[in-house]
């Protein structure tokens, strides 16, 4: 089952993770961005997707993770502003929670862990 790493604010991402788990064939794994070992945990998961909270500060190690794993789809969410940002360079429209799940399941094709 492909893994979706949820990186950032635990409260925001726990809600998203619960919806992903109920409505898709993906396995969500929450990574607390405040932990010193967060990037190591993120790397160990070998996710096909990383959904991250745009409101969480992202240190250099997160950017280094992104650059070292260009095949990973990065999707930033901002629930306060109700918008989404696909950082991987692929175009996307603004998403609701249902739209996020649709995007994740649509992009499951291919070699995703």
C-alpha distance (Angstrom), angle and dihedral (degrees) to the residues before:
residue distance angle dihedral
X1 . . .
X2 3.83 . .
X3 3.80 116.3 .
X4 3.78 125.6 -128.6
X5 3.80 111.8 -163.2
X6 3.79 113.7 -149.3
X7 3.81 107.2 -155.3
X8 3.79 125.2 -172.5
X9 3.80 136.3 18.1
X10 3.80 106.5 34.5
X11 3.80 96.3 -150.5
X12 3.79 95.0 51.8
X13 3.78 94.5 42.4
X14 3.82 96.4 44.6
X15 3.80 89.0 64.1
X16 3.80 92.2 48.1
X17 3.81 90.9 45.9
X18 3.80 92.2 53.1
X19 3.79 91.0 52.9
X20 3.80 92.9 46.9
X21 3.80 91.1 50.6
X22 3.82 93.3 49.6
X23 3.79 97.9 43.8
X24 3.78 109.0 34.2
X25 3.77 144.7 41.2
X26 3.80 90.6 -108.9
X27 3.80 130.5 108.0
X28 3.82 112.8 -135.1
X29 3.81 118.8 -149.1
X30 3.80 118.9 -173.2
X31 3.81 117.9 -142.6
X32 3.80 115.6 -165.7
X33 3.81 104.0 -135.9
X34 3.81 91.2 -156.4
X35 3.81 93.5 66.7
X36 3.82 116.9 97.7
X37 3.82 90.1 -130.3
X38 3.83 95.5 47.8
X39 3.81 96.4 114.7
X40 3.81 92.1 46.7
X41 3.81 89.7 51.4
X42 3.80 90.5 47.2
X43 3.81 91.1 51.4
X44 3.81 92.9 46.4
X45 3.81 91.1 55.7
X46 3.82 90.5 60.1
X47 3.80 90.3 -152.7
X48 3.77 125.6 -165.0
X49 3.81 88.3 -147.0
X50 3.79 136.4 23.9
X51 3.79 115.7 -158.2
X52 3.78 108.2 -167.4
X53 3.78 135.9 -176.3
X54 3.81 109.2 -112.2
X55 3.82 88.3 -153.1
X56 3.81 92.5 63.0
X57 3.81 116.0 88.8
X58 3.80 109.0 -115.0
X59 3.79 114.4 -147.5
X60 3.77 126.4 -151.0
X61 3.83 92.8 -90.0
X62 3.83 89.4 63.2
X63 3.78 90.5 52.1
X64 3.80 89.4 47.3
X65 3.82 89.6 52.3
X66 3.80 89.7 51.6
X67 3.80 92.7 50.2
X68 3.81 93.2 46.4
X69 3.82 93.3 50.6
X70 3.83 106.4 41.6
X71 3.82 91.3 160.8
X72 3.82 91.4 65.8
X73 3.79 114.7 97.1
X74 3.83 109.2 -129.1
X75 3.79 115.9 -158.0
X76 3.79 119.5 -177.9
X77 3.79 118.3 -158.4
X78 3.79 129.7 -164.4
X79 3.80 108.2 -172.8
X80 3.81 92.2 -178.9
X81 3.79 91.4 60.2
X82 3.83 94.4 30.8
X83 3.79 96.6 -128.2
X84 3.76 141.0 115.2
X85 3.79 134.0 -146.1
X86 3.80 124.0 -157.0
X87 3.80 103.4 -150.7
X88 3.78 96.3 -175.3
X89 3.79 90.7 80.8
X90 3.78 96.2 -105.8
X91 3.80 115.8 127.6
X92 3.78 118.8 -110.9
X93 3.76 138.8 168.1
X94 3.79 124.7 -127.3
X95 3.78 109.2 -74.0
X96 3.75 138.2 -147.7
X97 3.82 117.6 -153.7
X98 3.81 87.9 -90.1
X99 3.80 90.1 49.0
X100 3.80 90.2 51.1
X101 3.80 91.0 54.0
X102 3.82 90.0 47.3
X103 3.82 90.7 51.5
X104 3.80 92.0 49.1
X105 3.79 94.4 48.9
X106 3.82 92.7 43.9
X107 3.81 91.0 54.1
X108 3.83 93.6 47.4
X109 3.79 90.0 95.3
X110 3.79 114.1 104.3
X111 3.77 131.1 28.2
X112 3.79 103.5 -24.6
X113 3.79 121.2 152.5
